[in-house]
């Protein structure tokens, strides 16, 4: 049972990246899935969350700092969630993690993190 995040990299301000989070050993659709990020010297913060489709409506939520620029989506056939990041800013530089909950806490499964660096 694991999450595998990928897709990070170095991009100039204004550019785009798409992060992927693939689940193995369980069905992503049954869980709320979130993207978090942690910048150097800062606390981990939630970026976006997509509700499960088993007991919820599959809707998405975004932090105010990324609303209108980031889009989170699911591909049930691939057991994968994505985070499309457009109009990237240097302030978006962080390690991005996917997780099996929109809130941190015990029992949450975390992916290994993928580095996103936005140059000015």
Protein Blocks (a to p, Z undefined) as FASTA:
>chain_A
ZZddehiacddehiacddddddehiafklpccddddddehiacddfbdcddfklmnoiac
ddfklgokaccdddfklopacdddehiafklgccddddfbfbecehiacdebiaddddZZ
